Amino acid sequence: MAREVTIYTTPNCPYCKMAKKFLADNGIEYQEFNIVEDKAAREEMKNRCNSLAVPTICFNGEVLIGFNEAELRVKLGL
């Protein structure tokens, strides 16, 4: 199943690092936006995902806030 995964992160967030490692370990390609460096991405995350927390993971119309491996596995069909 094709999916476009977007993850909004900050550099020092341990949950962001865990989420990115989980995605990479499971062969899920993703596009990352660092909301500290990219103000436009921060606004997009706020408006598109209705979130101000990281990590925010968006795909297939889903928005997951934070890193919950079990929920991410279910939502991604892993």
TILUM-144244 format. One record per residue: x, y, z of N, C-alpha, C in turn; residue in three letters; chain. Coordinates in nm, 3 decimals. Example, Ala and Ser with C-alpha at 12.3 -4.5 7.8 and 13.67 -1.06 7.14 Angstrom:
BEGIN
site nX->1.319&nY->-0.569&nZ->0.780&caX->1.230&caY->-0.450&caZ->0.780&cX->1.320&cY->-0.330&cZ->0.780&aa->Ala&ch->A;
site nX->1.285&nY->-0.225&nZ->0.708&caX->1.367&caY->-0.106&caZ->0.714&cX->1.290&cY->0.003&cZ->0.787&aa->Ser&ch->A;
//
This chain:
BEGIN
site nX->0.085&nY->-0.117&nZ->0.000&caX->0.000&caY->0.000&caZ->0.000&cX->0.090&cY->0.124&cZ->0.000&aa->Met&ch->A;
site nX->0.069&nY->0.212&nZ->-0.095&caX->0.147&caY->0.336&caZ->-0.102&cX->0.097&cY->0.432&cZ->0.005&aa->Ala&ch->A;
site nX->0.191&nY->0.495&nZ->0.072&caX->0.153&caY->0.591&caZ->0.175&cX->0.258&cY->0.700&cZ->0.178&aa->Arg&ch->A;
site nX->0.212&nY->0.820&nZ->0.199&caX->0.302&caY->0.932&caZ->0.218&cX->0.303&cY->0.964&cZ->0.366&aa->Glu&ch->A;
site nX->0.416&nY->0.943&nZ->0.429&caX->0.429&caY->0.967&caZ->0.572&cX->0.508&cY->1.095&cZ->0.592&aa->Val&ch->A;
site nX->0.451&nY->1.184&nZ->0.670&caX->0.518&caY->1.309&caZ->0.707&cX->0.533&cY->1.308&cZ->0.858&aa->Thr&ch->A;
site nX->0.653&nY->1.345&nZ->0.904&caX->0.676&caY->1.352&caZ->1.048&cX->0.734&cY->1.490&cZ->1.081&aa->Ile&ch->A;
site nX->0.670&nY->1.555&nZ->1.176&caX->0.715&caY->1.686&caZ->1.224&cX->0.792&cY->1.662&cZ->1.353&aa->Tyr&ch->A;
site nX->0.914&nY->1.718&nZ->1.361&caX->1.003&caY->1.688&caZ->1.471&cX->1.075&cY->1.813&cZ->1.523&aa->Thr&ch->A;
site nX->1.144&nY->1.795&nZ->1.634&caX->1.242&caY->1.892&caZ->1.683&cX->1.372&cY->1.815&cZ->1.707&aa->Thr&ch->A;
site nX->1.485&nY->1.883&nZ->1.703&caX->1.614&caY->1.813&caZ->1.711&cX->1.639&cY->1.737&cZ->1.841&aa->Pro&ch->A;
site nX->1.591&nY->1.785&nZ->1.953&caX->1.624&caY->1.723&caZ->2.082&cX->1.515&cY->1.633&cZ->2.138&aa->Asn&ch->A;
site nX->1.413&nY->1.605&nZ->2.061&caX->1.300&caY->1.526&caZ->2.108&cX->1.333&cY->1.376&cZ->2.103&aa->Cys&ch->A;
site nX->1.340&nY->1.308&nZ->2.219&caX->1.372&caY->1.165&caZ->2.216&cX->1.262&cY->1.082&cZ->2.149&aa->Pro&ch->A;
site nX->1.137&nY->1.123&nZ->2.161&caX->1.028&caY->1.048&caZ->2.098&cX->1.031&cY->1.064&cZ->1.947&aa->Tyr&ch->A;
site nX->1.075&nY->1.179&nZ->1.899&caX->1.093&caY->1.199&caZ->1.755&cX->1.198&cY->1.102&cZ->1.702&aa->Cys&ch->A;
site nX->1.308&nY->1.089&nZ->1.776&caX->1.414&caY->0.997&caZ->1.735&cX->1.365&cY->0.853&cZ->1.735&aa->Lys&ch->A;
site nX->1.286&nY->0.815&nZ->1.836&caX->1.232&caY->0.679&caZ->1.840&cX->1.136&cY->0.655&cZ->1.725&aa->Met&ch->A;
site nX->1.052&nY->0.754&nZ->1.693&caX->0.956&caY->0.740&caZ->1.583&cX->1.029&cY->0.724&cZ->1.450&aa->Ala&ch->A;
site nX->1.131&nY->0.806&nZ->1.427&caX->1.206&caY->0.797&caZ->1.301&cX->1.279&cY->0.664&cZ->1.291&aa->Lys&ch->A;
site nX->1.335&nY->0.615&nZ->1.401&caX->1.402&caY->0.485&caZ->1.401&cX->1.302&cY->0.374&cZ->1.372&aa->Lys&ch->A;
site nX->1.184&nY->0.381&nZ->1.434&caX->1.080&caY->0.281&caZ->1.409&cX->1.043&cY->0.279&cZ->1.261&aa->Phe&ch->A;
site nX->1.020&nY->0.395&nZ->1.203&caX->0.983&caY->0.402&caZ->1.061&cX->1.094&cY->0.344&cZ->0.974&aa->Leu&ch->A;
site nX->1.218&nY->0.385&nZ->0.999&caX->1.332&caY->0.336&caZ->0.920&cX->1.349&cY->0.186&cZ->0.936&aa->Ala&ch->A;
site nX->1.340&nY->0.136&nZ->1.060&caX->1.356&caY->-0.007&caZ->1.085&cX->1.250&cY->-0.091&cZ->1.015&aa->Asp&ch->A;
site nX->1.134&nY->-0.031&nZ->0.988&caX->1.025&caY->-0.103&caZ->0.923&cX->1.013&cY->-0.070&cZ->0.775&aa->Asn&ch->A;
site nX->1.115&nY->-0.003&nZ->0.720&caX->1.119&caY->0.025&caZ->0.577&cX->1.016&cY->0.127&cZ->0.530&aa->Gly&ch->A;
site nX->0.971&nY->0.211&nZ->0.622&caX->0.872&caY->0.313&caZ->0.587&cX->0.946&cY->0.442&cZ->0.551&aa->Ile&ch->A;
site nX->0.931&nY->0.485&nZ->0.427&caX->0.991&caY->0.611&caZ->0.387&cX->0.906&cY->0.724&cZ->0.442&aa->Glu&ch->A;
site nX->0.972&nY->0.832&nZ->0.479&caX->0.899&caY->0.945&caZ->0.536&cX->0.968&cY->1.075&cZ->0.499&aa->Tyr&ch->A;
site nX->0.891&nY->1.181&nZ->0.506&caX->0.944&caY->1.314&caZ->0.486&cX->0.943&cY->1.382&cZ->0.622&aa->Gln&ch->A;
site nX->1.058&nY->1.434&nZ->0.662&caX->1.071&caY->1.496&caZ->0.794&cX->1.077&cY->1.647&cZ->0.782&aa->Glu&ch->A;
site nX->1.008&nY->1.713&nZ->0.874&caX->1.015&caY->1.858&caZ->0.884&cX->1.054&cY->1.895&cZ->1.027&aa->Phe&ch->A;
site nX->1.164&nY->1.967&nZ->1.040&caX->1.211&caY->2.017&caZ->1.168&cX->1.141&cY->2.149&cZ->1.195&aa->Asn&ch->A;
site nX->1.048&nY->2.151&nZ->1.289&caX->0.967&caY->2.271&caZ->1.310&cX->1.041&cY->2.382&cZ->1.384&aa->Ile&ch->A;
site nX->1.161&nY->2.354&nZ->1.435&caX->1.243&caY->2.458&caZ->1.496&cX->1.306&cY->2.544&cZ->1.387&aa->Val&ch->A;
site nX->1.355&nY->2.477&nZ->1.283&caX->1.423&caY->2.547&caZ->1.175&cX->1.329&cY->2.594&cZ->1.065&aa->Glu&ch->A;
site nX->1.215&nY->2.528&nZ->1.050&caX->1.123&caY->2.556&caZ->0.939&cX->0.991&cY->2.610&cZ->0.993&aa->Asp&ch->A;
site nX->0.979&nY->2.742&nZ->0.995&caX->0.858&caY->2.805&caZ->1.049&cX->0.735&cY->2.773&cZ->0.965&aa->Lys&ch->A;
site nX->0.751&nY->2.760&nZ->0.834&caX->0.639&caY->2.724&caZ->0.748&cX->0.588&cY->2.584&cZ->0.781&aa->Ala&ch->A;
site nX->0.680&nY->2.492&nZ->0.810&caX->0.639&caY->2.356&caZ->0.849&cX->0.565&cY->2.358&cZ->0.981&aa->Ala&ch->A;
site nX->0.611&nY->2.442&nZ->1.074&caX->0.543&caY->2.452&caZ->1.204&cX->0.399&cY->2.500&cZ->1.184&aa->Arg&ch->A;
site nX->0.380&nY->2.599&nZ->1.098&caX->0.245&caY->2.650&caZ->1.070&cX->0.160&cY->2.543&cZ->1.001&aa->Glu&ch->A;
site nX->0.223&nY->2.470&nZ->0.907&caX->0.151&caY->2.362&caZ->0.838&cX->0.106&cY->2.255&cZ->0.936&aa->Glu&ch->A;
site nX->0.195&nY->2.217&nZ->1.028&caX->0.161&caY->2.117&caZ->1.130&cX->0.044&cY->2.166&cZ->1.214&aa->Met&ch->A;
site nX->0.050&nY->2.292&nZ->1.252&caX->-0.055&caY->2.350&caZ->1.336&cX->-0.189&cY->2.353&cZ->1.262&aa->Lys&ch->A;
site nX->-0.187&nY->2.394&nZ->1.136&caX->-0.311&caY->2.409&caZ->1.060&cX->-0.361&cY->2.277&cZ->1.003&aa->Asn&ch->A;
site nX->-0.274&nY->2.197&nZ->0.944&caX->-0.314&caY->2.072&caZ->0.879&cX->-0.346&cY->1.962&cZ->0.979&aa->Arg&ch->A;
site nX->-0.265&nY->1.956&nZ->1.085&caX->-0.276&caY->1.845&caZ->1.180&cX->-0.337&cY->1.888&cZ->1.312&aa->Cys&ch->A;
site nX->-0.361&nY->2.017&nZ->1.329&caX->-0.418&caY->2.069&caZ->1.453&cX->-0.333&cY->2.026&cZ->1.573&aa->Asn&ch->A;
site nX->-0.201&nY->2.039&nZ->1.557&caX->-0.111&caY->1.992&caZ->1.661&cX->0.001&cY->2.093&cZ->1.684&aa->Ser&ch->A;
site nX->0.045&nY->2.101&nZ->1.807&caX->0.163&caY->2.179&caZ->1.843&cX->0.265&cY->2.090&cZ->1.914&aa->Leu&ch->A;
site nX->0.242&nY->1.959&nZ->1.915&caX->0.329&caY->1.865&caZ->1.984&cX->0.411&cY->1.784&cZ->1.883&aa->Ala&ch->A;
site nX->0.526&nY->1.737&nZ->1.928&caX->0.609&caY->1.652&caZ->1.843&cX->0.636&cY->1.520&cZ->1.915&aa->Val&ch->A;
site nX->0.655&nY->1.413&nZ->1.841&caX->0.639&caY->1.410&caZ->1.697&cX->0.491&cY->1.408&cZ->1.659&aa->Pro&ch->A;
site nX->0.463&nY->1.470&nZ->1.547&caX->0.332&caY->1.457&caZ->1.484&cX->0.355&cY->1.382&cZ->1.355&aa->Thr&ch->A;
site nX->0.284&nY->1.272&nZ->1.337&caX->0.301&caY->1.184&caZ->1.222&cX->0.170&cY->1.183&cZ->1.144&aa->Ile&ch->A;
site nX->0.179&nY->1.218&nZ->1.016&caX->0.059&caY->1.227&caZ->0.931&cX->0.073&cY->1.133&cZ->0.812&aa->Cys&ch->A;
site nX->-0.034&nY->1.058&nZ->0.783&caX->-0.036&caY->0.970&caZ->0.666&cX->-0.178&cY->0.923&cZ->0.643&aa->Phe&ch->A;
site nX->-0.214&nY->0.905&nZ->0.516&caX->-0.345&caY->0.852&caZ->0.477&cX->-0.461&cY->0.917&cZ->0.552&aa->Asn&ch->A;
site nX->-0.453&nY->1.048&nZ->0.575&caX->-0.559&caY->1.117&caZ->0.647&cX->-0.556&cY->1.098&cZ->0.796&aa->Gly&ch->A;
site nX->-0.459&nY->1.022&nZ->0.847&caX->-0.444&caY->0.998&caZ->0.990&cX->-0.345&cY->1.097&cZ->1.049&aa->Glu&ch->A;
site nX->-0.366&nY->1.131&nZ->1.173&caX->-0.271&caY->1.215&caZ->1.247&cX->-0.245&cY->1.146&cZ->1.381&aa->Val&ch->A;
site nX->-0.119&nY->1.112&nZ->1.405&caX->-0.080&caY->1.053&caZ->1.533&cX->0.014&cY->1.151&cZ->1.602&aa->Leu&ch->A;
site nX->-0.019&nY->1.185&nZ->1.723&caX->0.062&caY->1.279&caZ->1.800&cX->0.136&cY->1.201&cZ->1.908&aa->Ile&ch->A;
site nX->0.267&nY->1.216&nZ->1.910&caX->0.349&caY->1.140&caZ->2.003&cX->0.392&cY->1.010&cZ->1.938&aa->Gly&ch->A;
site nX->0.470&nY->0.932&nZ->2.011&caX->0.516&caY->0.803&caZ->1.960&cX->0.455&cY->0.692&cZ->2.042&aa->Phe&ch->A;
site nX->0.364&nY->0.618&nZ->1.977&caX->0.300&caY->0.502&caZ->2.037&cX->0.321&cY->0.388&cZ->1.937&aa->Asn&ch->A;
site nX->0.420&nY->0.304&nZ->1.963&caX->0.458&caY->0.201&caZ->1.867&cX->0.342&cY->0.109&cZ->1.831&aa->Glu&ch->A;
site nX->0.266&nY->0.065&nZ->1.928&caX->0.154&caY->-0.026&caZ->1.901&cX->0.052&cY->0.038&cZ->1.809&aa->Ala&ch->A;
site nX->0.015&nY->0.161&nZ->1.839&caX->-0.083&caY->0.230&caZ->1.754&cX->-0.028&cY->0.255&cZ->1.615&aa->Glu&ch->A;
site nX->0.098&nY->0.292&nZ->1.606&caX->0.160&caY->0.315&caZ->1.476&cX->0.163&cY->0.187&cZ->1.394&aa->Leu&ch->A;
site nX->0.194&nY->0.074&nZ->1.457&caX->0.193&caY->-0.054&caZ->1.386&cX->0.055&cY->-0.085&cZ->1.328&aa->Arg&ch->A;
site nX->-0.048&nY->-0.064&nZ->1.408&caX->-0.185&caY->-0.091&caZ->1.362&cX->-0.221&cY->0.001&cZ->1.246&aa->Val&ch->A;
site nX->-0.197&nY->0.131&nZ->1.264&caX->-0.236&caY->0.228&caZ->1.162&cX->-0.160&cY->0.210&cZ->1.032&aa->Lys&ch->A;
site nX->-0.034&nY->0.164&nZ->1.040&caX->0.046&caY->0.143&caZ->0.920&cX->0.031&cY->0.002&cZ->0.864&aa->Leu&ch->A;
site nX->-0.043&nY->-0.083&nZ->0.933&caX->-0.066&caY->-0.220&caZ->0.885&cX->0.057&cY->-0.307&cZ->0.895&aa->Gly&ch->A;
site nX->0.135&nY->-0.289&nZ->0.999&caX->0.258&caY->-0.369&caZ->1.015&cX->0.235&cY->-0.488&cZ->1.107&aa->Leu&ch->A;
//
